[in-house]
Amino acid sequence: MRSKTKSKLLKLFVFSGASVVALYSLMGFTASETTETTAQKKSATQLEERQHIAKLFGEKIKANELPSKTNLNWDGKDQNLTVKYTLDDDLQKEADRLLKSYKPDYGAIFVMDASTGEVLAMSSFQRDDAHAPNMNLQATFPAASVFKVVTATAAVDKAGVNPEHKIHYNGGAHTLYKKNVLSERVTRWTNVITLKDAFARSINTAFGRLSIENLHPEDLNEYSNRFMFNQEIPADFPVEMGVAYIPPGKGFEMAEAASGYTKSNRMSPVQGAMIAASVANDGQVVVPYLVSSLQDDAGKTLYQGATMNKGTTMSKESSVKIRELMSQTVLAGTSRRSFRPIMKDRKFREIEMGGKTGHLTGDNPRGRVDWFVGYALDEDRKIAVAAITVNRKFWTVKSAHLGQSMFRKYFTPIVAQQKQMRKVSSR
């Protein structure tokens, strides 16, 4: 009986965070019990409110509409509300400009604060349909080699593999053949590569061998779930669930999944940015949010967006090692050409950047999928980006170029301000 009473009371107070202490006192909890449950209660309230906003705003966000004022049923009342968003105007304009300038058949850019989860930019483009739904919310794209981040994290965090770990493999750099993946033969033609270089150059067979030698299917399943595959993302806007299927048993199918050489593993740009954000954020997962606040006609704040943590992908020590792998991608790996200008620019020498590319033909929409997910950080700031383009025949821009362009746009005024402050302090 008491359990049912508690449940009813919790439902009544779901949108009234200020009444939490009184509620718990009424239910007979002690002061210490109230302190212990405060964080959980706040998280539960934030989750309920996010779900409510996603339901109310979902169709508009899917249609790329972000109303500044709207009439909504909030807390049981129809109210005229002023909506404020977390978007950075300059970053949003830059994302829109890039996609409209390069005109891929399909394209999307999603940028978030890796520490707080605030959405800084969310742009979507379809060449033949100006009113197409927001691609950032769709999880119909093969994760491709971006899934190597999951495999590498499992190897580093679970199996204790280091970036300098050597992998022996046979075959070419970007193919994946069963006879090579399952072969343990070492001949004079066998290639030897470190995990760091295999990640940076996205060597499929090397990752296939890594998974067979160091991991089990349950390991890949565990870390897939940590990176939010196979579960709902509790954002304040609707995001399709990413899917990762890891075949049972060690074998070629497991190697395909581990290397990202499969269409079975799919994700959205939102999830792609979350993957990079987790690496930058010492292994902590933060869920993105778009609505900063809701205010009524009297100026009273009815809702305030806040950071929501959703678990841990890896230890802090492991995140440092994964960042080493991802930084090698932009320095000497698959995105080196796109990042060469910014890496050589002295203004950005204090900014740490890393990423992962991915390429695979997709079916929805049909075309060649090109991914870049990555992060950029300094001592005070961390941002994460996911950029994707899908082209039927011809490339117009590499997604890695879109990613580095967003990093440049974000940090240019910051490094300029820091330079000016150094000048003033030196006088």
C-alpha positions in Angstrom: 0.0 0.0 0.0 2.8 2.4 0.9 4.6 1.6 -2.4 1.5 2.6 -4.4 1.2 5.8 -2.4 4.8 6.8 -3.2 4.3 6.1 -6.9 1.2 8.3 -7.1 3.0 11.1 -5.2 6.0 10.9 -7.5 3.8 11.3 -10.6 2.1 14.4 -9.0 5.4 16.1 -8.4 7.2 15.2 -11.6 7.4 18.8 -12.9 7.7 20.5 -9.5 11.4 20.2 -8.5 11.0 22.8 -5.7 8.7 20.4 -3.8 11.1 17.5 -3.7 12.2 18.0 -0.1 8.6 18.4 1.1 7.6 15.4 -0.8 10.3 13.2 0.7 9.5 14.5 4.2 5.8 13.6 3.6 6.8 10.1 2.6 8.8 9.6 5.8 12.4 9.7 4.5 15.1 11.1 6.8 17.3 14.1 5.9 20.2 11.8 5.0 18.0 9.8 2.7 16.8 13.0 1.1 20.4 14.1 0.4 21.3 10.8 -1.1 18.3 10.9 -3.5 18.5 14.5 -4.6 20.8 13.9 -7.6 18.6 10.9 -8.7 15.4 13.0 -8.3 16.8 15.9 -10.3 17.9 13.5 -13.1 14.5 11.8 -13.1 12.7 15.2 -13.3 15.0 16.4 -16.1 14.4 13.2 -18.0 10.6 13.5 -17.7 10.7 17.1 -18.8 13.0 16.3 -21.7 10.5 13.6 -22.8 7.7 16.1 -22.6 9.5 18.7 -24.7 10.5 16.0 -27.3 6.9 15.0 -27.6 5.7 18.6 -27.9 8.4 20.0 -30.2 9.3 16.8 -32.0 7.5 17.3 -35.3 8.7 20.9 -35.6 12.4 19.9 -35.0 12.1 17.1 -37.5 10.9 19.7 -40.0 13.8 22.0 -39.2 11.6 24.5 -37.4 12.6 26.1 -34.1 9.9 28.5 -33.0 10.9 31.2 -30.6 7.3 31.5 -29.2 4.7 28.8 -29.0 1.5 27.8 -27.3 1.9 24.6 -25.3 0.3 22.6 -22.6 2.8 22.8 -19.9 2.2 21.5 -16.4 -1.4 20.9 -17.2 -2.1 24.4 -18.6 -2.2 25.9 -22.1 0.4 28.6 -22.0 2.2 31.1 -24.3 5.8 30.3 -23.9 9.1 31.9 -25.0 11.6 29.3 -26.1 15.3 29.8 -25.9 17.7 27.4 -27.5 21.3 26.4 -26.8 22.4 27.0 -30.4 25.4 29.2 -31.1 24.3 31.6 -33.9 27.7 31.8 -35.5 28.2 28.0 -35.6 24.7 27.4 -36.9 25.2 29.9 -39.7 28.5 28.3 -40.6 27.0 24.8 -40.7 24.2 26.0 -42.9 26.6 27.9 -45.1 28.9 24.9 -45.6 26.1 22.5 -46.7 24.5 25.1 -49.0 27.8 25.9 -50.6 29.0 22.4 -51.2 25.6 21.0 -52.0 26.0 17.3 -51.3 23.1 15.1 -52.3 22.5 14.7 -48.5 24.4 16.3 -45.7 24.2 17.0 -42.0 26.3 18.7 -39.3 25.8 18.3 -35.6 27.9 20.1 -33.0 27.6 19.8 -29.2 29.4 20.9 -26.1 31.2 17.7 -25.0 31.0 18.7 -21.3 27.5 20.0 -20.9 25.6 18.4 -23.8 24.4 21.8 -25.2 23.6 21.6 -28.9 25.6 24.3 -30.6 24.7 23.6 -34.2 22.3 21.3 -36.0 22.1 21.7 -39.8 20.6 19.4 -42.4 20.6 19.6 -46.2 19.1 17.6 -49.2 19.9 18.9 -52.6 16.6 17.9 -54.3 14.3 18.8 -51.4 14.6 22.0 -49.4 11.9 20.7 -47.0 13.3 17.3 -46.3 13.3 16.0 -42.6 16.3 16.7 -40.4 18.9 14.1 -41.2 20.6 14.5 -37.8 17.8 12.6 -36.2 17.9 9.6 -38.5 19.7 6.4 -37.6 19.5 4.9 -41.0 23.2 5.4 -41.9 25.7 2.6 -41.6 28.2 3.4 -38.8 31.0 2.1 -41.1 34.5 2.6 -39.7 33.3 5.0 -37.0 32.5 1.7 -35.2 36.2 1.2 -34.9 36.0 3.6 -32.0 33.9 1.1 -30.1 36.2 -1.8 -30.9 39.3 0.2 -30.0 37.7 1.2 -26.7 36.8 -2.3 -25.8 40.4 -3.4 -26.7 42.0 -0.7 -24.6 39.6 -0.5 -21.7 38.7 -4.2 -21.3 41.6 -6.1 -22.8 44.4 -3.7 -21.8 45.7 -3.1 -25.3 47.9 -0.1 -25.8 48.2 2.3 -28.8 51.6 0.8 -29.6 50.2 -2.8 -29.6 51.4 -4.6 -32.8 48.9 -6.4 -35.0 49.9 -8.9 -37.6 47.6 -9.2 -40.6 47.6 -10.4 -44.2 45.9 -8.8 -47.2 45.3 -5.3 -48.3 44.7 -2.1 -46.4 41.0 -1.5 -47.0 39.7 -4.9 -48.0 38.2 -7.6 -45.7 38.5 -11.2 -46.8 37.7 -14.2 -44.7 40.8 -16.0 -45.6 43.0 -13.1 -44.3 41.0 -12.3 -41.2 41.0 -15.9 -40.0 44.6 -16.7 -40.9 47.2 -16.9 -38.2 50.0 -17.5 -40.6 53.0 -15.1 -40.4 55.0 -15.0 -43.6 57.4 -12.6 -45.2 54.4 -10.9 -46.8 52.5 -10.5 -43.4 52.0 -6.8 -42.5 52.8 -5.5 -39.0 51.1 -2.4 -37.8 50.4 -0.7 -34.4 46.9 -0.2 -33.2 47.4 3.6 -33.4 48.3 3.4 -37.1 45.7 0.8 -37.9 43.1 3.1 -36.4 44.4 6.2 -38.1 44.5 4.5 -41.5 41.3 2.5 -40.8 42.8 -0.9 -41.7 39.9 -3.3 -41.7 41.8 -6.6 -41.6 43.9 -5.4 -38.7 40.8 -4.6 -36.7 39.4 -7.9 -37.6 42.5 -9.6 -36.2 42.4 -7.4 -33.2 38.9 -8.4 -32.3 39.5 -12.1 -32.8 42.8 -12.1 -30.8 41.7 -9.8 -27.9 38.0 -9.6 -27.6 34.8 -11.7 -27.4 31.3 -10.9 -28.8 30.1 -10.0 -25.4 32.8 -7.4 -25.1 31.7 -5.6 -28.3 28.1 -5.8 -27.1 29.0 -4.3 -23.8 30.8 -1.4 -25.3 28.3 -0.9 -28.0 25.7 -0.3 -25.3 28.0 2.0 -23.4 28.2 4.2 -26.6 24.4 4.2 -26.7 23.7 1.7 -29.4 20.5 -0.4 -29.0 18.9 2.1 -26.6 17.0 5.3 -26.7 18.9 8.6 -26.5 17.0 10.7 -23.9 17.5 14.0 -25.6 14.8 16.8 -25.6 14.2 16.1 -29.3 13.4 12.8 -31.0 16.4 10.8 -32.2 16.1 7.4 -33.8 17.8 4.5 -31.9 21.2 3.4 -33.3 21.6 -0.3 -33.8 24.6 -2.6 -33.4 24.4 -6.3 -34.1 27.3 -8.4 -32.9 27.1 -12.0 -34.2 27.7 -14.7 -31.5 31.0 -16.6 -31.5 34.4 -15.5 -32.8 34.6 -15.6 -36.5 34.5 -13.6 -39.7 31.1 -12.1 -38.9 32.4 -10.7 -35.6 35.4 -9.3 -37.4 33.1 -7.6 -39.9 31.2 -5.9 -37.1 34.4 -4.9 -35.3 35.9 -3.3 -38.3 32.6 -1.5 -39.3 32.5 -3.5 -42.6 28.8 -4.1 -42.3 25.5 -2.3 -42.9 23.9 -3.9 -39.8 25.4 -1.3 -37.5 23.6 2.0 -37.9 23.6 5.3 -36.1 22.5 9.0 -36.4 24.8 12.0 -36.5 23.6 12.9 -33.0 25.0 9.6 -31.7 28.2 10.1 -33.8 28.8 13.4 -32.0 28.1 11.7 -28.6 30.7 9.1 -29.3 33.4 11.7 -30.0 32.1 13.8 -27.0 32.6 10.8 -24.6 36.2 10.4 -25.7 36.9 14.1 -25.2 35.0 14.1 -21.9 37.2 11.5 -20.1 34.8 8.7 -20.9 31.7 10.3 -19.5 28.6 10.3 -21.7 26.5 13.5 -21.8 23.1 13.5 -23.6 22.6 16.5 -25.9 19.8 19.0 -25.3 18.5 21.8 -27.5 16.0 23.8 -25.4 17.8 26.1 -23.0 14.7 27.4 -21.2 10.9 27.9 -21.4 9.4 31.1 -20.0 5.8 32.2 -19.6 4.3 35.6 -20.5 5.3 36.9 -17.0 9.0 36.0 -17.6 8.9 33.2 -15.2 11.2 30.3 -16.1 9.1 27.1 -16.2 11.9 24.9 -17.5 15.7 25.1 -17.5 17.8 22.7 -19.5 20.6 21.0 -17.7 23.4 18.5 -18.2 22.4 14.9 -18.1 25.0 12.2 -17.6 24.3 8.8 -19.1 27.1 6.5 -17.8 30.7 5.8 -18.6 32.2 4.4 -21.8 35.7 4.0 -20.5 38.1 5.0 -17.7 39.8 8.4 -17.8 43.1 6.6 -18.5 41.6 4.7 -21.4 40.1 7.9 -22.9 43.6 9.4 -23.0 44.7 6.4 -25.1 41.7 6.6 -27.4 42.4 10.3 -27.9 45.9 9.4 -29.0 44.4 7.1 -31.7 41.9 9.8 -32.8 44.5 12.5 -32.9 46.6 10.3 -35.2 43.7 10.2 -37.7 43.9 14.0 -38.3 47.7 14.1 -38.1 48.6 11.3 -40.4 45.5 9.2 -41.1 42.5 9.2 -43.3 41.6 12.9 -42.6 45.1 14.3 -42.7 44.5 16.2 -46.0 41.4 17.9 -44.7 43.1 18.9 -41.4 46.5 19.9 -42.8 45.7 23.6 -43.1 44.4 23.9 -39.5 47.1 21.6 -38.1 49.8 23.8 -39.7 48.2 27.1 -38.5 50.2 28.3 -35.5 47.1 30.0 -34.1 45.6 26.6 -33.3 48.7 24.8 -32.0 47.2 24.7 -28.4 44.0 23.1 -29.6 43.9 19.3 -29.4 41.9 17.7 -32.2 41.0 14.1 -33.1 38.5 12.2 -35.1 37.5 9.1 -37.1 36.3 8.8 -40.6 34.0 6.1 -42.1 32.9 5.2 -45.6 30.3 2.7 -46.8 27.5 2.5 -49.3 24.1 3.0 -47.6 20.6 2.2 -48.6 18.5 4.9 -46.8 19.2 7.2 -48.4 21.0 5.3 -51.1 24.5 6.5 -51.9 28.1 6.5 -50.6 28.1 7.5 -47.0 31.1 9.6 -45.7 31.4 10.1 -42.0 33.6 12.3 -39.8 33.1 12.3 -36.0 35.6 14.2 -33.9 36.4 16.5 -31.0 38.5 19.7 -30.4 39.5 20.9 -27.0 41.7 23.3 -25.0 42.0 23.7 -21.2 38.6 25.2 -20.8 36.4 23.9 -23.6 35.4 20.7 -25.3 33.3 20.4 -28.4 32.3 17.4 -30.5 31.1 17.2 -34.1 29.5 14.7 -36.4 29.4 15.5 -40.1 28.0 13.2 -42.8 27.5 13.4 -46.5 25.8 10.9 -48.8 26.4 11.1 -52.5 24.8 9.1 -55.3 27.6 9.6 -57.9 30.0 12.5 -57.3 31.7 13.9 -54.2 31.3 17.6 -53.5 33.1 17.8 -50.1 34.7 15.4 -47.6 32.9 15.3 -44.2 36.3 15.7 -42.6 36.6 19.1 -44.2 33.2 20.0 -42.8 34.4 18.9 -39.3 37.6 20.9 -39.3 35.7 23.9 -40.7 33.4 23.8 -37.6 36.4 23.5 -35.3 38.1 26.5 -37.0 34.9 28.6 -36.7 34.5 27.8 -33.0 38.1 28.4 -31.9 39.1 31.3 -34.1 37.5 34.0 -31.9 38.8 32.2 -28.8 42.4 32.1 -29.9 42.2 35.7 -31.1 40.9 36.8 -27.6 43.7 34.8 -25.9 46.3 36.4 -28.1 45.0 39.9 -27.3 45.0 39.1 -23.6 48.6 38.0 -23.8 49.5 41.2 -25.5 47.8 43.3 -22.8 49.5 41.3 -19.9 52.9 41.7 -21.5 52.8 45.5 -21.5 
